[in-house]
Amino acid sequence: MNMRTQVAIVGGGPSGLLLSQLLNRAGIETVVLERRSRAHVLARIRAGVLEWGTVELLRRAGAGDRMDREGIVHDGCWLSADGEMFRIDFRESCGVGVMVYGQTEVTKHLYAAQDALGASHRHEVEDVVLHDLDSDAPRVTWREGGQAHALRCDFVAGCDGFRGVSRRSIPESVRQEFEKVYPFGWLGVLSRTPPVQDELIYASHARGFALASLRNPQLSRYYIQVPVETRVEDWSDDAFWEELRRRLPEEIAGTLVTGPAIEKSIAPLRSFVSEPMRWGRLFLCGDAAHIVPPTGAKGLNLAASDVHYLSRALIGFYRSGDAEGLDRYSDTALARVWKAMRFSWWLTTLMHRFPHHGPYERRMQDIELAVLREQPAARRMMAENYTGLPY
């Protein structure tokens, strides 16, 4: 089957859906290709902290009504070091907060908004190949239900994640990759229990990092740092709760409500950037171009900022023929990506225990936390980066 559209979007996660939504609202036709079923995409459990720029972008896309009703605005977070806690006040430091709202819910609302517009989606596609990206007539081919399909388009948006085909379609002679793999992962548990605190707690401890997070007043998300070779099967629910209590401040650990894990998984930590984010008529968005450690809650938010830049550039092109935004997309997006990469690396380095750390490195972590506790300028730096740098 041969098809034609203006923008082919490879990948139907939040970035692909959001890009399609913004473009369709501007009268630009898209086709979204996703290798998984819709049910599988909606079952993914991911980030739950939205920068304020992401909140406003979802509103602009017409997918923010329920988020505004059910999302929880956080005006700060807590940092803990060996049992002592202090708060970073976002409102006081930079004037904005963040929204706690699960990625699963964001994806659900984007699907609903796309359905209302009649946007075109193809699920469970296989063998996706991108063709003629360096020409003015790119094509995408795939197999679906055993049949071959081809899609002619003006542009291709690669929103298909770290393991997708889009980034690999840029020649190795053009592509430059930067990567840091961390020697630990996060063991995460989702439980239908009230959160231990109404704001996030980032805890540094001699036994390793811990994070107390939440999705809503009755759904909690907790993480502990574990060695990179750890398997989920190595940890019972009871063992997880016991270790989490050890790493949280004593007064907080004493109020922890535990329960069966709804979901338990291990996330490896890496920092990764691929440059450029544009080659010919192909534009990369989100995890296809960059991965950040979850410590700074930047993954979904960086994808949203990519979509902001790319949607604005495409809309400008189709409205006036101005290609300047498209030509500048990679440089513009990467400038923000690298700043977020620095923040995530800094917070990860500050709060985790590394195998190679000795007394000097640990003392420097203590001093860095003391600077945050004592100096308003340091708290402002963290607040501005955590809540999201301007687009």
C-alpha positions as CSV (number, residue, x, y, z in Angstrom):
1,M,0.0,0.0,0.0
2,N,1.3,3.4,-1.0
3,M,0.4,6.5,1.1
4,R,1.3,10.2,1.3
5,T,1.5,12.6,4.2
6,Q,3.4,15.8,5.1
7,V,5.2,14.6,8.2
8,A,5.9,10.9,8.9
9,I,6.5,10.4,12.7
10,V,8.3,7.2,13.6
11,G,7.5,6.3,17.2
12,G,4.2,6.7,19.0
13,G,5.3,7.5,22.5
14,P,4.7,10.8,24.2
15,S,7.0,12.8,21.9
16,G,5.6,11.4,18.7
17,L,2.0,11.9,19.9
18,L,2.7,15.4,21.1
19,L,4.3,16.4,17.9
20,S,1.5,14.9,15.9
21,Q,-1.0,16.8,18.0
22,L,0.6,20.2,17.6
23,L,1.0,19.7,13.9
24,N,-2.5,18.5,13.3
25,R,-3.9,21.4,15.2
26,A,-2.0,23.6,12.8
27,G,-3.5,21.9,9.8
28,I,-0.4,19.8,9.0
29,E,-1.0,16.1,8.2
30,T,0.9,13.4,9.9
31,V,1.1,9.6,10.1
32,V,2.5,8.1,13.3
33,L,4.2,4.6,13.0
34,E,4.5,2.6,16.3
35,R,5.9,-0.9,16.5
36,R,3.9,-1.7,19.7
37,S,0.2,-1.9,20.2
38,R,-1.7,1.0,21.8
39,A,-2.3,-1.1,24.9
40,H,1.4,-1.7,25.3
41,V,2.3,2.0,24.9
42,L,-0.3,2.9,27.5
43,A,1.1,0.3,29.9
44,R,4.5,1.9,30.1
45,I,5.3,3.4,33.5
46,R,7.7,6.3,33.2
47,A,8.5,9.7,34.6
48,G,6.1,11.6,36.7
49,V,7.6,15.1,37.1
50,L,6.7,17.7,34.4
51,E,8.6,21.0,34.0
52,W,6.4,24.0,33.8
53,G,7.2,24.4,30.1
54,T,6.0,20.9,29.5
55,V,2.8,21.7,31.4
56,E,2.2,24.8,29.2
57,L,3.0,22.8,26.0
58,L,0.4,20.1,26.9
59,R,-2.1,22.9,27.5
60,R,-1.3,24.4,24.1
61,A,-1.8,21.0,22.5
62,G,-5.3,20.7,23.9
63,A,-4.2,17.7,26.1
64,G,-3.9,19.4,29.5
65,D,-7.5,19.6,31.0
66,R,-7.3,16.4,33.1
67,M,-3.7,17.2,34.1
68,D,-4.8,20.5,35.4
69,R,-7.6,18.8,37.4
70,E,-5.6,15.9,38.8
71,G,-1.9,16.9,38.6
72,I,-0.2,17.9,41.8
73,V,1.8,21.1,41.8
74,H,5.0,20.9,43.8
75,D,6.7,24.1,44.9
76,G,9.8,22.4,46.2
77,C,11.7,19.2,46.9
78,W,13.7,17.8,49.8
79,L,17.4,16.8,49.9
80,S,18.7,14.4,52.6
81,A,22.2,13.5,53.5
82,D,22.8,10.8,56.2
83,G,19.5,11.6,57.9
84,E,19.5,15.4,57.8
85,M,16.9,17.0,55.5
86,F,16.5,20.5,54.0
87,R,14.1,21.9,51.4
88,I,14.7,23.6,48.0
89,D,11.8,26.1,47.6
90,F,11.2,26.4,43.9
91,R,8.8,29.3,44.2
92,E,11.0,31.3,46.4
93,S,14.1,30.6,44.3
94,C,12.8,31.0,40.7
95,G,9.1,31.7,40.8
96,V,7.6,28.5,39.3
97,G,7.1,24.9,40.4
98,V,6.7,21.5,38.7
99,M,3.6,19.3,38.1
100,V,3.6,15.7,39.3
101,Y,1.6,13.7,36.8
102,G,2.4,10.3,35.4
103,Q,3.6,9.8,31.8
104,T,1.0,7.0,31.4
105,E,-1.7,9.6,32.0
106,V,-0.1,12.1,29.6
107,T,0.0,9.5,26.9
108,K,-3.6,8.5,27.5
109,H,-4.7,12.2,27.1
110,L,-2.6,12.6,24.0
111,Y,-4.2,9.6,22.4
112,A,-7.6,10.9,23.2
113,A,-6.8,14.3,21.7
114,Q,-5.4,12.6,18.6
115,D,-8.5,10.5,18.2
116,A,-10.6,13.6,18.4
117,L,-8.7,15.2,15.5
118,G,-8.8,12.0,13.5
119,A,-5.0,11.7,13.3
120,S,-3.5,8.7,11.5
121,H,-1.8,6.1,13.6
122,R,-0.4,2.7,12.5
123,H,0.4,0.3,15.3
124,E,2.4,-3.0,15.4
125,V,4.5,-2.0,12.4
126,E,7.7,-4.0,11.6
127,D,10.9,-3.7,9.6
128,V,10.7,0.1,9.4
129,V,13.2,1.6,6.9
130,L,13.9,5.3,6.1
131,H,14.8,6.1,2.5
132,D,16.1,9.1,0.6
133,L,16.5,11.3,3.7
134,D,19.0,13.5,2.0
135,S,16.6,14.2,-0.9
136,D,13.4,16.4,-1.1
137,A,11.3,13.2,-1.3
138,P,11.9,11.0,1.7
139,R,10.0,7.7,2.1
140,V,9.3,5.3,5.0
141,T,8.6,1.6,4.3
142,W,7.4,-1.0,6.8
143,R,5.5,-4.3,7.1
144,E,2.1,-4.4,8.9
145,G,-0.1,-7.5,9.2
146,G,2.2,-9.3,6.7
147,Q,1.8,-6.6,4.0
148,A,4.3,-4.1,2.7
149,H,3.6,-0.4,3.0
150,A,5.3,2.7,1.8
151,L,4.7,6.3,2.9
152,R,5.9,9.3,0.9
153,C,6.4,12.5,2.9
154,D,8.1,15.9,3.1
155,F,9.8,15.3,6.4
156,V,10.5,12.4,8.9
157,A,10.5,12.9,12.7
158,G,12.4,10.2,14.5
159,C,10.7,9.8,17.9
160,D,11.4,6.1,18.2
161,G,13.7,6.0,21.2
162,F,17.2,5.0,21.9
163,R,16.9,1.6,20.1
164,G,14.9,2.9,17.2
165,V,15.8,3.0,13.5
166,S,15.9,6.8,13.1
167,R,19.2,7.7,14.7
168,R,20.9,4.7,13.0
169,S,19.7,6.1,9.7
170,I,22.1,9.0,10.0
171,P,25.4,7.9,8.4
172,E,28.2,7.1,10.9
173,S,30.4,9.5,9.1
174,V,28.0,12.3,10.1
175,R,26.9,11.1,13.5
176,Q,28.9,11.8,16.7
177,E,27.8,10.2,20.0
178,F,28.7,11.0,23.6
179,E,28.0,8.5,26.3
180,K,28.6,7.9,30.0
181,V,27.4,4.7,31.5
182,Y,27.0,4.8,35.3
183,P,28.1,1.8,37.5
184,F,24.7,1.4,39.1
185,G,20.9,1.3,38.4
186,W,17.7,2.2,40.1
187,L,15.4,-0.5,41.5
188,G,12.0,1.0,41.5
189,V,8.7,0.0,43.1
190,L,5.2,1.3,42.4
191,S,2.8,0.7,45.3
192,R,-0.8,1.6,46.0
193,T,0.1,3.4,49.2
194,P,0.0,7.0,50.5
195,P,3.3,8.8,49.8
196,V,5.7,9.1,52.7
197,Q,6.0,12.9,52.0
198,D,3.9,15.3,49.9
199,E,7.1,16.4,48.0
200,L,9.9,14.4,46.5
201,I,12.8,13.4,48.8
202,Y,16.3,12.8,47.3
203,A,18.3,10.9,49.8
204,S,22.1,10.5,49.9
205,H,23.2,7.7,52.2
206,A,26.3,5.7,52.9
207,R,24.4,2.6,51.6
208,G,23.4,4.4,48.4
209,F,20.9,6.8,46.9
210,A,17.1,6.6,47.5
211,L,14.2,8.6,46.1
212,A,10.7,8.9,47.6
213,S,8.3,10.0,44.9
214,L,4.6,9.8,44.1
215,R,2.0,9.7,41.3
216,N,-1.0,10.8,43.3
217,P,-2.1,10.8,47.0
218,Q,-2.7,7.0,46.9
219,L,0.1,5.9,44.5
220,S,3.7,6.0,45.5
221,R,6.9,5.5,43.5
222,Y,10.2,4.7,45.4
223,Y,13.7,3.9,44.1
224,I,17.0,2.7,45.6
225,Q,20.4,2.6,44.0
226,V,21.6,-0.9,43.3
227,P,24.7,-2.4,41.6
228,V,24.4,-2.5,37.8
229,E,24.3,-6.3,37.7
230,T,21.3,-6.6,40.1
231,R,18.3,-8.5,39.0
232,V,14.7,-7.7,40.0
233,E,14.3,-11.4,41.2
234,D,17.0,-10.7,43.8
235,W,14.7,-8.4,45.7
236,S,11.5,-9.3,47.5
237,D,9.1,-6.6,48.5
238,D,10.0,-6.9,52.1
239,A,13.7,-6.6,51.3
240,F,13.1,-3.5,49.3
241,W,11.1,-1.7,52.0
242,E,13.7,-2.6,54.6
243,E,16.5,-1.1,52.5
244,L,14.5,2.0,51.7
245,R,13.8,2.6,55.4
246,R,17.6,2.5,56.1
247,R,18.3,5.2,53.5
248,L,15.5,7.7,54.3
249,P,15.8,10.1,57.3
250,E,14.6,8.4,60.5
251,E,11.6,10.6,61.1
252,I,10.4,9.9,57.5
253,A,11.2,6.2,57.5
254,G,9.0,5.8,60.6
255,T,5.9,7.0,58.8
256,L,6.5,4.9,55.6
257,V,3.4,2.9,54.6
258,T,4.3,-0.3,52.7
259,G,2.3,-2.6,50.5
260,P,2.6,-5.1,47.6
261,A,4.5,-3.8,44.6
262,I,2.2,-3.1,41.6
263,E,5.3,-2.9,39.4
264,K,9.0,-3.5,40.1
265,S,11.8,-2.8,37.7
266,I,15.5,-1.9,37.4
267,A,16.5,1.1,35.3
268,P,20.2,1.4,34.2
269,L,21.6,4.9,34.3
270,R,23.4,6.5,31.3
271,S,24.0,9.9,29.8
272,F,23.9,9.9,26.0
273,V,23.8,12.5,23.3
274,S,23.9,12.0,19.5
275,E,24.8,15.0,17.2
276,P,23.4,16.3,15.0
277,M,19.7,16.0,15.6
278,R,18.9,16.7,12.0
279,W,20.2,15.1,8.8
280,G,18.6,16.0,5.5
281,R,14.8,15.7,5.9
282,L,15.2,13.6,9.2
283,F,14.8,15.3,12.6
284,L,15.4,13.4,15.9
285,C,13.3,14.0,19.0
286,G,13.6,12.7,22.6
287,D,15.3,9.5,23.4
288,A,16.2,8.9,19.8
289,A,18.8,11.7,20.3
290,H,19.5,11.8,24.0
291,I,19.2,9.8,27.3
292,V,19.6,11.4,30.7
293,P,19.8,9.7,34.1
294,P,16.3,9.8,35.8
295,T,17.8,11.8,38.8
296,G,16.8,15.2,37.4
297,A,13.5,14.1,35.8
298,K,14.6,15.4,32.4
299,G,13.8,12.6,30.0
300,L,10.2,13.4,29.1
301,N,10.7,17.1,29.5
302,L,13.6,17.2,27.1
303,A,11.5,15.3,24.6
304,A,8.8,18.0,25.1
305,S,11.3,20.8,24.4
306,D,12.5,19.1,21.2
307,V,8.9,18.8,20.1
308,H,8.4,22.5,20.9
309,Y,11.3,23.5,18.7
310,L,10.5,21.1,15.9
311,S,6.7,21.8,15.8
312,R,7.4,25.6,15.7
313,A,9.9,25.1,12.9
314,L,7.6,22.9,10.8
315,I,4.6,25.2,11.3
316,G,6.6,28.2,10.3
317,F,7.8,26.3,7.1
318,Y,4.3,25.3,6.0
319,R,2.8,28.7,6.8
320,S,5.4,30.9,5.1
321,G,8.0,28.7,3.4
322,D,10.6,29.9,6.0
323,A,13.1,27.1,6.6
324,E,15.2,29.0,9.1
325,G,13.7,27.2,12.1
326,L,14.3,23.8,10.5
327,D,17.9,24.8,9.6
328,R,18.5,25.8,13.2
329,Y,16.6,23.0,14.9
330,S,19.6,20.8,15.8
331,D,21.7,23.6,17.3
332,T,18.7,25.1,19.2
333,A,17.6,21.8,20.6
334,L,21.1,20.6,21.5
335,A,21.9,23.8,23.4
336,R,19.1,23.0,25.8
337,V,19.8,19.3,25.8
338,W,23.4,19.8,27.0
339,K,22.3,22.1,29.8
340,A,19.9,19.5,31.0
341,M,22.6,16.8,30.6
342,R,24.9,18.8,32.8
343,F,22.2,19.2,35.5
344,S,21.3,15.5,35.5
345,W,25.0,14.5,35.7
346,W,25.6,17.0,38.5
347,L,22.6,15.8,40.6
348,T,23.5,12.1,39.9
349,T,27.1,12.7,41.0
350,L,26.0,14.6,44.0
351,M,23.5,12.1,45.5
352,H,24.9,8.7,44.5
353,R,27.7,6.5,45.9
354,F,30.2,5.5,43.3
355,P,32.4,2.4,43.6
356,H,35.6,4.5,43.0
357,H,34.6,7.2,45.6
358,G,37.0,7.6,48.5
359,P,37.0,10.0,51.5
360,Y,37.8,13.0,49.3
361,E,34.9,12.5,46.9
362,R,32.5,11.9,49.8
363,R,33.6,15.0,51.6
364,M,33.1,17.0,48.4
365,Q,29.5,15.7,48.2
366,D,29.0,16.8,51.8
367,I,30.3,20.3,51.0
368,E,28.2,20.6,47.9
369,L,25.1,19.8,49.9
370,A,26.1,22.3,52.6
371,V,26.5,25.0,49.9
372,L,22.9,24.2,48.7
373,R,21.6,24.3,52.2
374,E,23.3,27.6,53.1
375,Q,23.5,29.7,49.9
376,P,20.4,31.1,48.1
377,A,22.3,31.4,44.8
378,A,23.0,27.7,44.8
379,R,19.4,26.9,45.6
380,R,18.3,29.2,42.8
381,M,20.6,27.4,40.3
382,M,19.1,24.0,41.3
383,A,15.5,25.3,41.2
384,E,15.9,27.0,37.8
385,N,17.3,23.8,36.3
386,Y,14.9,21.4,38.0
387,T,11.7,23.3,37.1
388,G,13.1,23.8,33.5
389,L,15.1,26.3,31.7
390,P,13.1,28.5,29.3
391,Y,12.6,27.3,25.7
